[in-house]
């Protein structure tokens, strides 16, 4: 009896050797996430702050001006989306239980599971365990996993990727159509991007007539759910940004040509050391030449595609279904999830955008390499590729963990400064000359947990070069604020940071190319703001600010209108100095 069990286990292990190897190596490689990553990240903190300040329910995700960082002050922006699995998990594990290891455990497990599914699919497609293990490890160790697993941000890609790959695995095994439809529906609810996944799965199976109905049903359900939610919670966008409309031909060029090239470069890590495929901050130096469209990178991509076509010979249609079509559909993220103004104003080089396409590229490569007779050549190339991916992922993970530690120290320092003031519950604090606005924007939910029921609103940032902010009372609920010269740089068009790019549409495309797809606009205000329009302070109902007068290079005069009278003990005007916060009532 025992011998039969051992023999059966041995046969199972041999049959599933690739999956076992992938699960072990990928699981161990990313295991430090469980104790090194913290909850102090953009995804967790913005959702938590929105739940506290904006009364957003646990099943909604998105961002608002109150919670997205200090650079968003004076701008009205609110976008709500449906990302059910990741949002609910964040609410339970991170917000209610406050456990970082528990929060990261599920994305870690799902990423390992997705890697195993890639290996299992490759094993079925190629009937070669070595290629299956190579495909699973190529996906599992790719740096795209850092942005969705290590940082704890954009975990909807892990949830959606797992559901999508599981749906494909079920379909290729010819199992229940109801199971396929359920997995595809779950993927569609993970993020609006995954609405295209039913088409991707349908294009990757052979018996399309059998799977047409469940795929079409899941696709229709996903579109309906996101459309109804979008109609009920439309995006509120009032940037007051001073840039003109972008020509249609430039928009199409960027979305249809530049974005796919940038995504392919991110997938294949074809980046210069100066830019990197995972820039967590905007670049500070301009790149020379065409950047992502330089000839060497384009020739490399063309050579890779030609090699795949030669290896596959007459099966080019299979490559299109396994690689080109899924990538093309998923790249519609630019059109599905972001408005044209977002594409124009800000396109980060986030690797999260290629997390799922990498899985299909790995499957396509494994399927093409199945005809190569030299297993040794495949092994050498595979080991070199995996070593490069593992080293890149390790470097990015270390950088991410260092940044998390720095953020925790910054939050602790902010709490210590404010605790010295002894602010009572119910206080509304208006902050001037703020050096670091993160504790009062995206971290405000956690800050309130440590300080009590106190609300904060950033009015001005620290200019550091002028004579500081002068405050005087202009009425029972009004403060007159004067900023001199450089202290008002955040309100001046000529003080746009060099990395943020020009405003003129005629110059924007060239800079976009040099930046490798990164172009960020600080809050640049139009004349409507400078002419005296009242702008609500995000997160502080009934509080407004406007620019009363001013000119470039001279004194800027702002008027702050508070929700309560200045004599009310619930109102605090705080000015940040080198040694801490100073109370100032003018």
C-alpha positions in Angstrom: 0.0 0.0 0.0 2.7 2.4 1.0 4.7 1.5 -2.1 1.8 2.3 -4.4 1.3 5.7 -2.7 4.9 6.5 -3.1 4.9 5.5 -6.7 1.8 7.5 -7.4 3.3 10.5 -5.7 6.5 10.1 -7.7 4.6 10.0 -11.0 2.6 13.0 -10.0 5.8 14.9 -9.1 7.4 14.0 -12.5 4.3 15.0 -14.4 4.1 18.3 -12.5 7.8 18.9 -12.0 7.7 22.3 -13.7 4.9 23.6 -11.6 6.5 22.4 -8.4 9.8 24.1 -9.3 8.1 27.3 -10.3 6.0 27.4 -7.1 9.1 26.8 -4.9 11.4 29.2 -6.5 8.9 32.1 -7.0 7.4 31.6 -3.6 10.8 31.7 -1.8 12.1 34.6 -4.0 9.2 36.9 -3.0 8.7 35.5 0.6 10.5 38.6 2.2 7.5 40.6 1.2 5.6 39.2 4.1 7.8 40.9 6.7 9.6 43.7 4.9 6.8 45.5 3.2 4.7 47.9 5.2 1.2 49.3 5.0 2.5 52.9 4.4 2.0 52.9 0.7 -0.1 54.9 -1.7 -2.7 52.3 -2.4 -3.5 51.4 1.2 -3.2 54.9 2.7 -5.3 56.7 0.1 -8.1 54.2 0.4 -8.0 54.4 4.2 -8.0 58.2 4.1 -10.9 58.3 1.6 -12.9 56.0 3.8 -12.4 58.3 6.8 -12.6 61.7 5.2 -14.8 61.1 2.2 -17.0 58.3 3.5 -16.2 56.0 0.6 -17.5 52.5 1.0 -15.2 49.5 1.2 -16.1 48.2 -2.2 -15.1 51.4 -4.0 -11.6 52.5 -4.9 -10.1 55.4 -6.7 -8.7 58.7 -5.6 -9.7 62.2 -4.6 -7.9 65.5 -4.1 -8.0 65.1 -0.4 -5.9 61.9 -0.4 -3.5 61.8 -3.4 -0.5 63.8 -2.1 0.5 67.4 -1.5 0.8 68.2 -5.1 -3.0 67.9 -5.6 -4.0 70.7 -3.3 -6.2 73.4 -4.8 -7.2 70.9 -7.5 -10.6 69.2 -7.5 -10.4 65.6 -8.7 -12.4 62.5 -7.8 -12.5 59.3 -9.7 -14.2 56.2 -8.2 -13.8 52.7 -9.7 -14.8 49.1 -9.0 -12.0 46.8 -8.0 -13.9 44.5 -5.8 -11.5 41.7 -4.8 -8.5 44.0 -4.1 -10.6 46.7 -2.5 -12.4 44.4 -0.1 -9.1 42.6 0.8 -7.4 46.0 1.5 -10.4 47.0 3.7 -10.3 43.8 5.8 -6.6 43.0 6.1 -5.1 46.4 6.1 -7.7 48.8 7.3 -9.7 46.7 9.9 -7.0 44.3 11.1 -4.0 46.5 10.3 -1.8 43.5 9.6 0.9 44.0 6.9 1.9 40.3 6.7 -1.7 39.3 6.3 -2.3 42.0 3.7 0.7 41.0 1.6 0.1 37.2 2.0 -2.8 37.0 -0.4 -1.2 38.9 -3.3 2.0 36.9 -2.7 0.0 33.6 -2.9 -1.9 34.8 -6.0 1.3 35.8 -7.8 2.8 32.4 -7.0 -0.4 30.7 -8.2 -0.4 32.8 -11.4 3.2 31.7 -12.1 2.2 28.1 -11.6 -0.7 28.5 -14.0 1.7 30.0 -16.7 3.9 26.9 -16.2 0.9 24.5 -16.4 -0.4 26.2 -19.6 3.1 26.1 -21.2 3.4 22.4 -20.2 0.2 21.6 -22.0 1.1 23.7 -25.0 4.6 22.5 -25.5 4.7 19.1 -23.7 8.2 20.1 -22.5 8.8 20.5 -18.8 11.9 22.7 -19.2 10.1 25.2 -21.4 7.2 25.2 -19.0 9.5 26.0 -16.0 11.2 28.7 -18.0 7.9 30.4 -18.9 6.6 30.2 -15.3 9.8 31.6 -13.9 10.1 34.3 -16.5 6.7 35.6 -15.5 7.2 35.0 -11.7 10.5 36.8 -11.5 9.7 39.7 -13.8 10.1 43.2 -12.2 6.5 43.9 -13.0 5.7 41.9 -9.9 7.5 44.4 -7.7 5.0 47.2 -8.3 2.0 45.0 -7.6 3.3 42.6 -4.9 6.2 44.3 -3.1 4.7 47.8 -3.0 1.2 46.7 -2.1 -0.1 49.1 -4.8 -2.3 48.2 -7.7 -3.0 44.7 -6.3 -6.0 44.5 -8.6 -3.6 43.4 -11.3 -2.6 40.3 -9.2 -6.2 39.4 -8.5 -7.3 40.0 -12.1 -4.3 38.3 -13.6 -4.9 35.1 -11.5 -8.6 35.0 -12.4 -7.7 35.5 -16.1 -5.0 32.8 -16.2 -7.3 30.4 -14.3 -10.1 31.0 -16.8 -7.7 30.2 -19.6 -6.4 27.1 -17.9 -10.0 25.8 -17.3 -11.0 26.5 -20.9 -7.9 24.7 -22.3 -8.7 21.7 -20.2 -12.2 21.6 -21.6 -13.9 21.9 -18.2 -17.2 23.6 -17.3 -18.2 26.7 -19.2 -19.8 28.0 -16.0 -16.4 27.9 -14.3 -14.8 29.8 -17.2 -17.6 32.4 -17.1 -17.3 32.8 -13.3 -13.5 33.3 -13.5 -13.8 35.8 -16.3 -16.6 37.7 -14.4 -14.3 37.9 -11.4 -11.5 39.2 -13.6 -13.8 41.9 -15.0 -14.7 43.0 -11.5 -11.0 43.3 -10.5 -10.5 46.4 -12.8 -12.0 47.9 -15.9 -8.9 46.9 -17.8 -9.8 43.2 -17.5 -13.0 43.8 -19.4 -10.9 42.8 -22.4 -9.9 39.4 -20.9 -12.9 37.4 -22.2 -11.7 38.3 -25.7 -8.1 37.4 -24.8 -9.2 34.0 -23.5 -11.4 33.4 -26.5 -8.6 34.1 -28.9 -6.3 31.7 -27.0 -8.4 28.5 -27.2 -9.0 26.2 -30.1 -12.7 25.4 -29.6 -14.0 29.0 -29.9 -17.6 28.1 -30.7 -17.8 26.2 -27.4 -16.5 29.2 -25.4 -18.1 32.0 -27.2 -21.2 32.2 -25.0 -19.5 32.3 -21.6 -16.9 34.8 -22.9 -19.5 37.1 -24.4 -21.6 36.9 -21.3 -18.7 37.8 -19.0 -17.7 40.6 -21.4 -21.2 42.1 -21.4 -21.5 41.9 -17.6 -18.2 43.6 -17.1 -19.0 46.4 -19.5 -22.5 46.9 -17.9 -21.2 47.0 -14.3 -18.4 49.5 -15.0 -20.6 51.6 -17.2 -23.4 51.9 -14.7 -21.0 52.7 -11.9 -19.3 55.3 -14.1 -22.7 56.9 -14.8 -23.6 56.9 -11.1 -20.2 58.2 -9.9 -18.9 60.4 -12.8 -15.3 61.6 -12.6 -15.0 65.1 -11.1 -12.1 66.8 -12.6 -11.3 70.5 -12.3 -7.6 70.8 -12.6 -7.4 74.5 -13.3 -4.3 73.5 -15.4 -3.1 75.9 -18.0 -2.5 73.8 -21.1 -4.3 74.0 -24.4 -6.2 71.2 -26.2 -4.0 68.6 -27.9 -4.4 67.9 -31.6 -6.2 64.7 -32.4 -3.4 63.4 -34.6 -0.9 63.8 -31.7 -3.3 61.9 -29.3 -3.7 59.0 -31.8 0.1 58.9 -32.4 0.8 58.7 -28.6 -1.9 56.1 -27.9 -1.5 53.9 -30.9 2.2 54.0 -31.5 4.2 55.4 -28.6 2.4 53.7 -25.8 2.7 50.2 -27.2 6.4 50.7 -27.9 6.9 51.9 -24.3 4.9 48.9 -23.0 7.1 46.5 -25.0 10.2 48.1 -23.7 9.0 47.8 -20.1 8.1 44.2 -20.8 11.6 43.4 -22.1 13.5 45.7 -19.8 15.0 47.5 -22.8 15.8 50.7 -20.9 18.9 52.8 -20.3 20.3 52.9 -16.8 19.4 56.6 -16.7 15.7 56.0 -17.0 15.1 52.5 -15.6 11.8 50.6 -16.2 10.5 51.3 -12.8 11.0 55.0 -12.0 9.1 55.6 -8.8 9.9 59.4 -9.0 9.9 61.7 -12.0 13.2 61.9 -13.9 15.4 64.9 -13.0 17.6 64.9 -16.1 16.5 65.0 -19.7 17.4 62.1 -21.9 19.1 62.8 -25.2 17.8 61.7 -28.6 14.5 59.9 -29.1 14.6 57.9 -25.9 12.2 55.0 -26.1 12.1 55.2 -29.9 15.9 55.1 -30.5 16.8 52.9 -33.5 18.7 50.2 -31.5 15.6 49.5 -29.4 13.3 49.3 -32.4 15.7 47.1 -34.3 15.9 44.8 -31.3 12.1 44.5 -31.1 11.9 43.9 -34.8 14.5 41.2 -34.6 12.7 39.5 -31.7 9.4 39.5 -33.6 11.1 38.2 -36.7 12.8 35.4 -34.7 9.5 34.3 -33.2 7.9 34.2 -36.6 10.8 32.1 -38.0 10.7 29.7 -35.0 6.9 29.3 -35.4 7.2 29.0 -39.1 3.6 28.5 -40.5 2.0 29.1 -37.1 2.2 32.9 -37.1 -1.5 33.1 -36.4 -0.9 31.2 -33.1 1.7 33.8 -32.1 -0.8 36.5 -32.8 -3.4 34.9 -30.6 -1.0 34.1 -27.8 1.0 37.3 -27.8 0.1 40.1 -30.1 -3.6 40.2 -29.6 -3.6 40.0 -25.7 -0.9 42.6 -25.6 -2.8 44.9 -28.0 -6.0 44.5 -26.1 -4.5 45.1 -22.7 -2.7 48.2 -24.0 -6.1 49.7 -24.5 -5.7 50.6 -20.9 -4.7 54.0 -22.2 -8.1 54.5 -23.9 -10.3 52.5 -21.4 -9.0 53.8 -18.1 -7.5 57.2 -18.8 -9.0 60.2 -20.5 -7.1 61.9 -23.2 -6.1 64.6 -20.9 -4.5 62.1 -18.6 -2.6 60.6 -21.5 -1.4 64.1 -22.4 -0.5 65.2 -18.9 0.9 62.2 -17.1 2.0 58.8 -18.3 4.3 57.0 -15.8 6.5 54.2 -16.7 4.8 51.8 -14.3 5.6 48.2 -14.8 2.2 47.2 -13.5 0.8 48.0 -16.9 2.5 44.9 -18.4 2.0 42.5 -15.5 -0.6 40.4 -17.3 0.9 40.8 -20.9 4.2 39.4 -19.6 2.4 36.1 -18.9 1.2 35.8 -22.5 4.6 36.8 -23.9 6.1 34.0 -21.8 3.6 31.5 -23.1 4.1 32.7 -26.7 7.9 32.4 -26.3 7.6 28.9 -24.9 5.4 27.8 -27.7 7.8 29.1 -30.3 10.8 27.5 -28.7 9.3 24.1 -28.6 10.7 23.3 -32.0 14.3 24.2 -31.2 16.3 20.9 -31.1 19.1 22.3 -28.8 17.9 22.1 -25.2 21.3 23.4 -24.1 21.0 26.6 -26.0 17.5 27.2 -24.6 18.8 26.5 -21.1 21.7 29.0 -21.4 19.5 31.7 -22.8 16.8 31.0 -20.2 19.2 31.1 -17.3 20.7 34.4 -18.5 17.2 35.9 -18.9 16.0 34.7 -15.5 19.2 36.0 -13.8 18.7 39.4 -15.4 15.0 39.5 -14.3 15.8 38.3 -10.8 18.6 40.9 -10.3 16.4 43.7 -11.6 13.5 42.7 -9.4 15.8 42.5 -6.4 17.2 46.0 -7.0 13.7 47.5 -7.3 12.5 45.6 -4.2 15.4 46.9 -2.1 14.7 50.4 -3.3 11.0 50.0 -2.5 11.7 48.7 1.0 14.2 51.6 1.7 11.5 54.1 0.6 8.9 52.5 2.9 11.3 52.8 5.8 12.0 56.4 5.0 8.2 57.1 4.8 7.6 55.5 8.2 10.3 57.7 9.7 8.8 60.8 8.1 5.3 59.9 9.4 6.7 59.3 12.9 8.5 62.7 12.9 5.3 64.4 11.8 3.3 62.7 14.6 5.9 63.7 17.2 5.8 67.4 16.1 2.0 67.5 16.2 1.6 65.7 19.5 3.6 68.5 21.2 0.7 70.8 20.4 -1.9 68.7 22.2 -4.7 69.4 19.6 -8.1 68.5 21.0 -10.6 66.2 19.2 -12.7 68.0 16.6 -9.9 70.5 15.6 -9.6 71.7 12.1 -6.0 72.8 11.4 -5.0 75.0 8.5 -1.4 74.5 7.6 1.0 77.1 6.2 4.6 76.6 4.9 4.3 72.8 4.9 7.5 71.1 4.1 6.1 67.6 3.5 2.4 67.4 2.7 2.1 63.6 2.6 1.0 63.2 6.3 -1.9 65.6 5.7 -3.1 64.1 2.4 -2.7 60.4 1.6 -1.5 59.5 5.1 -4.1 61.6 7.0 -6.2 58.5 7.9 -3.3 56.9 9.7 -2.2 60.3 11.2 -5.7 60.7 12.7 -5.4 57.2 14.2 -2.3 58.3 16.1 -3.5 61.9 16.9 -7.2 61.6 17.3 -10.1 63.2 15.5 -8.2 66.2 13.9 -8.6 67.4 10.3 -5.8 69.0 8.4 -5.7 71.2 5.3 -2.6 72.3 3.4 -2.9 76.0 2.4 0.7 76.8 1.3 3.9 74.9 0.9 7.3 75.8 2.2 9.0 78.1 -0.4 12.3 77.9 1.4 13.7 80.8 -0.7 11.6 83.8 0.3 10.8 85.6 3.6 8.1 83.2 4.6 4.3 83.6 4.9 2.7 86.6 6.5 -0.8 86.1 8.0 -3.4 88.7 9.1 -7.0 88.4 10.0 -9.4 89.8 7.3 -12.7 89.0 8.9 -14.4 86.7 11.4 -13.8 83.7 9.0 -11.1 85.1 6.7 -7.3 85.2 6.8 -5.2 87.3 4.4 -2.0 85.5 3.4 1.0 87.1 1.7 3.7 85.1 0.0 6.8 86.8 -1.3 8.6 85.9 -4.5 9.8 82.4 -4.5 7.4 81.3 -1.8 4.6 81.6 -4.4 6.4 79.5 -7.0 3.7 76.9 -6.9 1.2 79.4 -8.3 3.5 80.7 -11.1 3.6 79.3 -14.6 7.3 80.3 -15.1 8.3 78.2 -12.1 7.2 74.9 -13.6 9.8 72.2 -12.6 12.1 71.3 -15.5 11.1 67.7 -15.4 7.4 68.4 -15.7 7.7 69.4 -19.3 6.5 72.3 -21.4 2.9 73.4 -21.6 2.9 74.1 -25.3 1.4 71.1 -27.2 3.9 71.7 -30.0 6.7 70.7 -27.7 5.1 68.1 -25.6 5.5 65.1 -27.8 9.3 65.4 -28.2 9.7 65.8 -24.5 7.4 62.8 -23.9 9.7 60.7 -26.0 12.8 61.9 -24.3 11.2 61.2 -20.9 10.5 57.6 -21.8 6.7 58.2 -21.5 6.8 60.3 -18.3 5.3 63.7 -18.3 3.9 65.2 -15.1 2.3 68.5 -14.6 2.4 70.2 -11.3 -0.7 72.3 -10.3 -0.5 75.0 -12.9 -3.3 77.5 -12.6 -5.2 79.3 -15.2 -6.2 82.9 -15.2 -9.6 82.0 -13.7 -7.9 81.1 -10.4 -5.7 84.1 -10.5 -8.7 86.3 -11.1 -10.2 85.4 -7.8 -12.2 82.3 -8.1 -12.8 80.5 -4.8 -11.3 77.0 -4.7 -12.5 74.6 -2.0 -9.8 73.0 0.2 -9.9 69.2 -0.3 -11.0 67.4 2.7 -12.2 70.4 4.6 -15.9 71.1 3.9 -16.8 74.8 3.9 -13.2 76.0 3.6 -12.0 77.9 0.5 -9.1 79.8 -0.8 -8.5 82.3 -3.6 -5.8 84.4 -5.0 -6.8 88.0 -4.3 -3.9 89.7 -6.2 -0.4 89.2 -7.4 2.0 89.2 -10.3 4.9 87.1 -11.3 8.0 87.8 -9.2 6.1 89.9 -6.7 3.9 89.4 -3.7 1.0 87.0 -4.0 -2.0 87.6 -1.8 -4.4 84.8 -0.9 -7.5 84.8 1.1 -8.4 81.8 3.2 -12.1 81.4 4.3 -12.5 79.0 7.1 -15.6 76.9 7.9 -15.8 78.1 11.5 -14.9 81.6 12.9 -11.3 82.1 13.7 -12.2 82.7 17.4 -13.6 79.2 17.6 -11.3 77.0 19.6 -11.8 74.2 17.0 -9.8 76.3 14.5 -6.0 76.3 14.5 -3.7 78.1 12.1 -0.3 76.4 12.2 2.9 77.5 10.5 5.7 74.9 10.2 9.1 76.0 11.2 12.5 74.3 11.6 11.8 73.3 15.2 8.1 72.3 14.8 4.7 73.9 14.4 3.8 77.4 15.6 0.3 78.7 16.3 -0.6 81.8 14.4 -3.9 83.7 14.4 -2.7 86.8 12.6 
